[in-house]
Amino acid sequence: MGIEPVKLGIVSTAGINRLVIPPAKASPLIDLVAVASRDEKRASEYAREWEIERAHGSYDALLADPDIEAVYISLPNHEHVPWTLRSLEAGKHVLCEKPLTRHPAEIETVWGLAESRGLQVAEAFMWRHIPQTKRFAELVVEGAIGELQFVRSLFSFAMSDPRTNVRMKREWEGGSLMDVGTYCVSGIRLIAGEPVAVYGEQVLGGAGVDVRFSGLMRYESGARALFYSSFETPGRKELEAIGSEGVLRLRDPWHAWRGGIELQREEENGSETIEVETGDAYLLELEDFARSIRGEKEPLLGRLDALGQARALAALYLSAEQERPVELAEMDREV
């Protein structure tokens, strides 16, 4: 017997919705019933375009809809926490686009409110729900490459519209690290855990945001991790774990549109491909959210993961701004 579908509303008509709406409509665990915009005409047109039952002319109107149990928030970065809190106060479960925040104290505030209301919150790192992601991490733990020594991560694209793109607005918490770079940090943390120190360097664009960001993350074990995110580099997506006995690489780590794990133990012996089911990352994310709401399971990504991510982002930005290594313990003073 299946669970009762979760009645979902979408807060905003952002571009990312195009990847979320089709699986939401296809899943038996989700009943997509409403969308909201700050403009009633826009909301109505969007609802007709995507065949969504209800359109609300404000976000508050959607939150006041008694039939909606949960919301997906796809607003710009600076609005993630304010609207997550308002949604929780309205009694709605929340799936919020990544990054939820770069401020550890805000994570504690969000989860504190959610737990006090008996509600679920999830940060929408959809890539974490793909089966190949889980298998990649398992292979590292199982010792497929020996002792983990180094993790390398990259996500970049050449931005075509920097003058108008919301990712370039400093006041909206834009920047490459807060966009594609969050995947790099999430990937490193999944494989290597929480770092003890980081060092970050950024290249600022005309809008005052980091258009390129590189970071080094240090671990107690002696392992190191390096990542690079950019709005000025041709599209690249990479995640690689290097150990004492071999190397593991994900062909397409963040979306798995081209699946497969590459394992190389000895250079002269070439490499082998470990085929793993890919799946629709957004569908898997939505269904994990629905099952956690119905009490069938704990959410894959909860408070501790969100806090670890925010601590790492905060430390990396502090390091880049002050041009020095930063111990992660410094971030605990903010909480």
C-alpha positions in Angstrom: 0.0 0.0 0.0 1.4 3.4 -1.0 1.6 6.5 1.0 -0.8 9.4 0.6 0.7 11.9 -1.9 2.0 15.1 -0.4 0.2 18.2 -1.6 3.0 20.5 -2.8 3.2 24.1 -3.7 6.1 25.9 -5.5 7.3 29.3 -4.2 8.4 31.2 -7.3 8.5 30.6 -11.1 12.3 30.3 -11.3 14.0 28.5 -14.2 15.1 25.5 -12.0 11.4 24.6 -11.8 11.5 23.1 -15.3 13.6 20.2 -13.9 11.4 19.8 -10.8 7.8 20.1 -12.2 7.9 17.1 -14.6 9.0 14.5 -11.9 6.7 16.1 -9.3 3.8 15.6 -11.7 5.0 12.0 -12.5 5.5 10.8 -8.9 2.7 9.0 -7.1 4.1 10.4 -3.9 3.6 14.1 -4.9 0.5 16.0 -5.7 1.6 19.3 -7.2 -1.3 21.6 -6.6 -0.1 25.2 -6.7 2.5 27.7 -7.8 3.0 31.3 -6.6 4.5 34.4 -8.1 4.8 38.0 -6.8 2.6 38.9 -9.9 -0.9 37.4 -10.2 -0.8 37.5 -14.0 2.6 35.8 -14.1 1.4 33.1 -11.7 -1.8 32.4 -13.8 0.2 32.2 -17.0 2.7 29.9 -15.4 0.1 27.6 -13.9 -1.6 27.3 -17.3 1.7 26.6 -19.1 2.6 23.8 -16.7 -0.9 22.6 -16.1 -0.9 23.3 -12.3 -4.2 23.5 -10.6 -3.9 26.7 -8.6 -2.0 30.0 -9.1 -1.4 32.4 -6.2 -0.5 36.1 -6.8 1.8 36.2 -3.8 3.9 33.8 -1.8 2.0 34.6 1.4 -1.2 33.6 -0.4 0.2 30.2 -1.2 1.4 29.7 2.4 -2.2 30.5 3.5 -3.6 27.8 1.3 -4.9 25.2 3.8 -4.6 22.3 1.3 -0.9 22.7 0.8 1.2 20.6 3.1 4.7 21.3 1.8 6.5 23.9 -0.4 9.5 23.8 -2.7 11.4 27.1 -2.5 13.3 28.0 -5.7 13.9 31.7 -4.9 17.3 33.4 -5.2 19.8 32.6 -2.5 19.2 35.6 -0.2 15.5 34.7 0.1 16.0 31.1 1.1 16.1 31.4 4.8 13.5 34.2 5.2 10.9 32.2 3.1 11.8 28.9 4.7 11.1 30.4 8.1 7.8 32.0 6.9 6.8 28.6 5.4 7.6 26.8 8.6 5.6 29.4 10.6 2.7 28.7 8.3 2.9 25.0 9.1 4.4 23.8 5.8 7.2 21.3 5.3 10.1 22.8 3.2 12.3 21.6 0.4 14.6 24.6 -0.2 17.0 24.9 -3.2 20.6 24.8 -2.4 22.4 26.5 -0.8 20.0 27.0 2.0 22.5 29.4 3.6 26.2 30.1 4.2 25.6 31.1 7.8 25.7 28.3 10.4 23.6 30.2 12.9 20.7 30.3 10.4 20.8 26.5 10.1 20.2 26.2 13.8 17.4 28.7 13.6 15.7 26.9 10.7 15.9 23.4 12.2 15.0 24.7 15.7 11.8 26.1 14.3 11.1 23.0 12.2 11.6 20.6 15.1 9.4 22.7 17.4 6.6 22.5 14.8 7.1 18.8 13.9 8.0 19.7 10.3 10.6 18.5 7.8 13.2 20.7 6.1 15.5 19.5 3.4 18.3 21.3 1.4 17.8 20.4 -2.2 21.2 18.9 -3.2 19.5 16.6 -5.7 22.8 14.9 -6.7 23.1 13.2 -3.3 19.9 11.1 -4.1 21.4 9.5 -7.3 22.3 5.8 -6.8 25.7 6.3 -8.4 26.5 8.9 -5.7 25.7 6.4 -2.9 27.8 3.7 -4.6 30.7 6.1 -5.2 30.9 6.9 -1.5 30.5 3.2 -0.5 33.4 2.2 -2.7 35.7 4.7 -0.9 34.6 3.4 2.5 35.0 -0.2 1.4 38.6 0.5 0.5 38.4 0.1 -3.3 41.2 2.7 -3.6 42.9 2.0 -0.4 43.5 4.9 2.1 41.8 8.1 0.9 44.5 10.8 0.3 43.0 13.4 -2.0 39.7 14.5 -3.4 39.3 16.8 -6.5 36.1 18.5 -7.5 35.1 20.9 -10.3 32.0 22.5 -11.6 32.0 25.4 -14.1 30.2 27.0 -17.0 30.7 30.1 -19.1 28.0 32.5 -18.2 26.4 34.1 -21.2 24.4 36.9 -19.5 26.6 38.3 -16.6 24.9 41.7 -16.6 21.5 40.4 -15.9 22.0 37.0 -14.2 20.8 36.8 -10.6 23.9 34.8 -9.8 26.0 38.0 -10.2 24.1 40.0 -7.6 26.2 40.5 -4.5 23.2 41.6 -2.5 21.4 38.4 -3.5 24.3 36.2 -2.2 25.5 35.4 -5.7 28.8 34.1 -6.8 30.3 30.9 -8.2 30.9 29.3 -4.8 27.3 29.9 -3.8 26.1 28.4 -7.1 28.1 25.6 -8.7 30.7 25.7 -6.0 28.3 24.3 -3.5 28.2 21.0 -5.4 32.0 20.8 -5.2 32.0 21.4 -1.4 29.1 18.9 -0.9 31.0 16.3 -3.0 34.2 16.7 -1.0 32.3 16.5 2.3 30.4 13.4 1.2 33.7 11.6 0.4 36.1 13.0 3.0 33.9 14.3 5.8 34.1 17.6 7.6 37.4 19.5 7.1 39.4 20.9 10.0 40.7 23.9 8.0 40.3 25.5 4.6 42.0 28.0 2.4 40.1 29.8 -0.3 40.9 32.2 -3.1 38.5 34.1 -5.2 38.5 36.2 -8.4 35.9 38.9 -8.2 33.9 40.1 -11.2 32.5 43.6 -11.9 29.5 43.0 -9.8 31.7 42.3 -6.7 31.0 38.5 -6.6 33.4 35.7 -7.0 33.3 34.6 -10.7 36.0 32.1 -9.9 36.7 30.4 -6.6 39.3 27.8 -5.7 39.6 26.1 -2.3 41.8 23.7 -0.4 40.3 21.6 2.4 42.5 19.9 5.0 41.6 16.8 7.1 42.9 15.4 10.4 43.8 12.1 8.6 46.3 14.0 6.4 44.0 13.9 3.4 43.5 17.0 1.3 40.8 18.2 -1.1 40.9 20.8 -3.9 38.0 22.3 -5.8 37.4 24.9 -8.4 34.1 26.7 -9.4 33.7 29.3 -12.1 31.3 31.3 -14.2 34.1 32.0 -16.8 35.3 28.5 -17.7 33.8 26.2 -20.2 31.4 23.6 -18.8 33.1 21.0 -16.6 31.7 18.6 -14.0 34.2 16.4 -12.1 34.5 14.5 -8.8 37.6 12.3 -8.2 38.8 10.4 -5.2 42.5 9.4 -5.1 43.7 6.8 -2.7 46.8 4.8 -1.9 45.8 2.0 -4.2 43.7 3.6 -7.0 41.4 6.4 -8.2 37.6 6.6 -8.5 36.0 9.1 -10.9 32.4 10.0 -11.5 31.7 10.7 -15.2 28.9 13.1 -14.5 28.7 13.7 -10.7 26.1 16.4 -10.3 23.4 15.3 -12.7 24.3 11.8 -13.8 22.8 12.4 -17.2 25.8 10.3 -18.3 26.3 7.8 -15.6 29.1 5.5 -14.6 31.9 5.2 -12.1 35.5 4.8 -13.3 37.9 2.8 -11.2 41.6 2.8 -11.9 44.0 0.8 -9.7 47.2 0.6 -11.7 47.9 3.1 -14.5 49.3 0.4 -16.8 46.2 -1.8 -16.3 43.8 0.9 -17.6 40.5 1.4 -15.9 37.2 -0.3 -15.5 33.7 1.2 -15.5 31.3 0.3 -12.7 27.8 0.8 -14.2 25.2 2.0 -11.6 21.6 2.9 -12.1 21.3 6.7 -12.5 17.6 7.7 -12.0 16.1 11.2 -12.1 17.8 13.1 -9.3 14.9 15.5 -8.9 12.3 12.6 -8.7 14.4 10.8 -6.1 14.8 14.0 -4.1 11.1 14.7 -4.1 10.2 11.2 -3.1 12.7 11.2 -0.3 11.1 14.4 0.9 7.6 12.9 0.7 8.6 9.7 2.6 10.2 11.7 5.4 7.0 13.8 5.7 4.9 10.7 6.0 7.3 9.3 8.6 8.5 6.4 6.5 12.2 7.4 6.8 14.6 10.0 8.0 15.5 12.5 5.3 18.7 11.8 3.4 19.9 15.3 4.1 19.1 16.8 7.4 20.3 19.3 10.0 23.9 17.9 10.4 24.6 17.9 6.7 23.2 21.4 6.2 25.3 22.7 9.2 28.4 21.1 7.8 27.9 22.6 4.4 27.2 26.1 5.9 30.3 25.9 8.1 32.5 25.0 5.2 31.1 27.8 3.0 31.5 30.4 5.8 35.1 29.3 6.4 35.9 29.4 2.7 34.5 32.9 2.3 36.3 34.2 5.4 39.6 32.7 4.2 39.2 34.3 0.8 38.3 37.7 2.2 41.1 37.7 4.8 43.6 35.9 2.7 44.5 33.3 5.3 43.8 29.7 6.3 40.7 29.4 8.5 40.1 26.7 11.1 36.5 25.3 11.0 36.3 25.7 14.7 36.2 29.5 14.1 32.8 29.0 12.6 31.3 27.6 15.8 31.5 31.1 17.3 28.7 32.1 15.0 26.3 29.4 16.2 
